[in-house]
Amino acid sequence: MAEKWHLLFEDELTDMPGRCESWTEQVAYLGNGRWRLRIEGSNFEGTKQAEPETKEFDTEGMAKWVMRCDQEDEESGGARTKALAEIAKKVGCKECVEILGGDGLGQSRRQQTEIPRILRILGQGQRSVWIRTGVNAVEVETDQGEGTLVPTKDEAVWHLKLKKQTGMNEGFEVRLEKSG
C-alpha cells in the first residue's frame, strides 16, 4: 500500500523571547493495523528545519500516542484525537475508530472529566508555574491521587492540579466552602 499522508496536527510556540518554533505532525495508514507518524518542524529560533522524526505504531499504540499528546497539551482541545478518528474513518481502520470512541474523545479522556474529590489536606507547599518560579499552594489528597490547590481571584474557587498530571494539563476548578 502506498503511503498517503494525512495532516494530524500543526502548531507553533512563541511563548518566550527568541522562540519561533513550529511543527507539523502527519500520519499514514500502512494497512494491517500499522501506522507511520512523521513530525517535521523548525529549530527553537525558527530559522532552520529540524531533523524530521518518523515513528511506527500499531493501531493501539497510535491511538494511545495521540490521546497522551492531547492530555499533555490541553490547549489543543483534543485536536489530534479528533483528527485521527476522522483519518481512521477515511482509511477504513475500524479498530482505531473504536479505540477512540468513534467521536475522537476516547474512553480515557471522557473518564478524566470527573473532578477529583478532596479527601484530606496534607499541608502547605509550592506549585511550580515556570522555571524556578513557584506559588504558594495547599497540598491535598484526592480520590484520584495527591495534588495541589492554588487560590484564584474568586475566593471560593481554587485551582486543583494532580501531581500525576503533566505540565500542560489545565487541572480542575473546584469550589470550596468554608466550614464551621
N, C-alpha and C positions, 0 to 999 in steps of 0.2 A: 504494500500500500504506500503510495507517495505521500510525503508529509505535506499536510495543508495546515498552515499556521493560523491560529485564531488569537486575537487580542484578548488577554486575560485582565490586565491592569496596567496603568501607567500613572506616574506621579512625579513630583519634584519636591525637593527640600531646599528651602531658602530661609530657614529658621534662625540663622546666625550670620553675622558679617562674614563675607567671603565664601559662603556656601551657596552653590547653584547646581547642586546635584540633581540629575533626573534619570529615570529608568523606565523601561518597558518590559512587561512580562507577557510572554506568548506561550501557548500550548499547542501541541499537535497530537491528535489521537492516532496511534500506530496500529490499532486493531488488537484483538485478543486481550482486551483489558490492560493495554500498555499505553503510557503517555510520555511525552517528552516536553520538558519545560525549558524555555530559553529566556534568559534575563540579559538584556543589553542596556547599557547606561553610560553615563559620563562619570568622570572623577569628581572629587569633592568640590573643586572650584568650577566645574562645568566647562573646562577648557579643552579636555581631551576625552575621547571614548575610552571607557574602561574595558578590560578583557571581558567578552561575553561569557556567561556561565550557562552550562547545559546540564540538566539532571533528568534521569528517567525514573518513572514511578509505575507501580501497578495502580489500578483504579482506586483502591482504598487508600494507598499512600498519597496519591494526587489529591483526593478529596480532603484527607487529613491535613495536608500541607496548606491548601487554600484556607481551610477553616481556622487553622492555627494562625496564619498570617492575618486574617481578618480579626481574630480575637486580640492579637497584639497591636493592630492598627485600627482602633475603634473609629477613627475619623473616616475610614474608607466606607463605613456603613455596610459592611458585608459585600462590597463590590466584587471581590474576587470569587466568592462563593456563588453569588448570583450569576456572574459571567460564566463560571464553569458549568453550572446547571444548564444554562442556555446552550453552551457549546456541546455538552453531553447529549442534549436532546437532538441537536443538529446532526451529530455524527452517529447517533443511534446507540450510545452506550447507556443502556437502561440501568446497569449496576450503579453507575455514578449518579444518575438521577435519583435512584432510590436512597443511596447513602446521603445525598444532600437534601433529602426530604422532598424532592420534587420542586419545591419553591425556592431552593437555593439558601434556605436558612439552616438546614441541618438540625438533627435532633439535639446535639450537644449545645448548640447555640440557643435553641429555644429554652432548654433547661436552665441556662445561665441567667435568664432574665429575672429569676426569683431573687428578691432582695434577702440577703442573709439576716438571720435573727441573732441579735446580740445576747450572748449568754452571761458574760461577766466582764468587768473591767479589770485589766491586768496592771495598769499603771500609766505613768507619763512616759512619753517617748518623743521621737522625731520622725518625720516623714521626709525623705529626700524628694526635692522638686526639681533640682538641677544639679550640675556638677558642683560638689562641695557646698550646696545650699540646701538647707532643711527648714522645716517649720515645726513648731510645737504640735504634738498630737497626743491622743489618748490611745493606748494600746488596748485592744479588746479581743475576746474570744467569741467567735460566732459559730453557728451550726455548720458553716462551710469552711472553717479554719480561722487562724488568727489574722488580725488586720489592724489598721489604724484609722482613727477618726480625727478629722480636722474640721473646725467650725467654718461656716460660710458667712456671708453678710447677714443672712437671716438667722437670728439666734436659735431658732427652733430646728433648723435644718443643718445637718452635718454631712460631710463627705466621707464615705467609708470605702477604703481600698483594702482588699485582702492581700496578704503577703504573697500568696501564690500567683497573683495577677501580675502580668508583665507591665513594664513602664508605660506603654501606650494605651493600656486599658483604662477607661474612664472611671471605673468603680461604680459606686451607688450613692444616691442621695437618700439620706434617711432622716425622718422626723423624730426628734427626741422630746419626750415630755418630762417636765420637772416632777420629781416625786417628793412626797412629804410635804 
